[in-house]
């Protein structure tokens, strides 16, 4: 199984133990909001709480060094769902960093030209 597929599976199942095996001890998460940087323990706490679900997970690129994926993320707190692009760096076969970019998806979003 790819590293990204294992990450998505662990995250969607709120499996902090599985995620702990996938994230490198030097893991850093730079999300697209808040100017905050999180470490491994922060990510494990957030994942274990089941605060998000995702759909349409797609691996756009993955090799031994980096990976890029995309999904639509839904938040348990009712925040607007987002289309999220993930850029991941790997070290020793684990995820050492993630950086995201996202676009909020309103309930009335329509693809341009779909009218």
C-alpha atoms as one frame of an Amber mdcrd trajectory, in Angstrom:
protein
   0.000   0.000   0.000   1.257   3.470  -0.806   2.172   5.819   2.019  -0.582
   8.231   0.988  -3.225   5.486   0.806  -2.210   4.268   4.278  -2.373   7.855
   5.591  -5.846   8.416   4.103  -7.099   5.123   5.528  -5.739   5.852   9.021
  -7.084   9.425   9.000 -10.561   8.486   7.747 -10.831   5.760  10.393  -9.576
   8.064  13.196  -6.872   5.422  13.794  -4.200   7.357  15.689  -2.160   4.178
  16.269  -1.905   3.451  12.542  -1.169   7.115  11.854   1.631   7.072  14.440
   3.342   4.373  12.360   3.012   6.427   9.161   4.212   9.796  10.504   7.942
  10.291  11.032   9.050  11.387  14.518  10.229  14.673  12.935   6.806  15.232
  11.329   5.677  18.832  10.713   2.264  19.908   9.394   1.894  23.374   7.847
  -1.834  23.830   7.181  -3.255  26.409   4.815  -4.917  28.418   7.603  -3.897
  30.079  10.821  -0.143  30.331  10.281   0.261  27.430  12.696   2.775  24.599
  12.498   1.876  21.310  14.160   4.018  18.380  15.161   3.343  14.652  15.248
   1.585  14.650  18.637  -0.723  17.482  17.495  -1.700  15.577  14.351  -2.299
  12.363  16.282  -4.569  14.152  18.747  -6.556  15.786  15.964  -6.868  12.570
  13.951  -7.879  10.499  16.966 -10.692  12.924  17.732 -12.349  12.151  14.379
 -12.704  15.836  13.515 -12.709  15.338   9.748 -13.826  12.948   7.041 -12.838
  12.992   3.401 -14.139  11.823   0.069 -12.787  11.544  -3.429  -9.241  10.836
  -2.218  -6.930  10.869  -5.222  -3.203  10.275  -5.318  -1.892  12.609  -8.013
   1.785  11.659  -7.665   3.881   9.568  -5.313   7.469   8.337  -5.312   9.987
   7.560  -2.551  10.589  11.267  -1.820   7.294  13.141  -2.211   3.585  12.737
  -2.757   0.704  14.925  -3.897  -2.927  14.128  -3.231  -6.336  15.776  -3.378
  -9.597  15.229  -1.513 -12.733  16.961  -0.337 -12.593  17.334   3.449 -15.649
  17.687   5.703 -15.339  19.026   9.254 -17.260  17.690  12.267 -17.648  21.236
  13.631 -19.820  22.217  10.655 -17.233  24.400   8.907 -17.497  24.721   5.146
 -16.094  21.677   3.371 -12.881  22.255   1.458 -11.160  20.867  -1.618  -7.672
  20.211  -0.225  -4.387  19.665  -2.043  -1.723  17.914   0.063   2.017  18.056
  -0.618   3.924  15.466   1.410   7.627  14.826   1.892   8.802  11.362   2.898
  11.779  10.283   4.990  12.673   6.719   5.929   9.432   5.494   4.314   7.266
   7.771   6.478   5.646  11.182   6.094   7.991  13.839   7.480   6.012  16.907
   6.382   2.659  17.930   4.948   1.664  21.279   3.537  -1.862  21.984   2.330
  -3.710  24.388   0.110  -7.504  24.524   0.091 -10.565  26.035  -1.506 -13.776
  26.360   0.556 -16.771  24.736  -1.143 -20.070  26.477  -0.450 -23.303  24.458
  -0.567 -24.364  26.297  -3.728 -21.032  25.866  -5.553 -21.448  25.194  -9.263
 -18.738  24.474 -11.780 -18.403  27.367 -14.243 -20.159  26.433 -17.475 -22.378
  23.772 -15.902 -25.544  25.895 -16.159
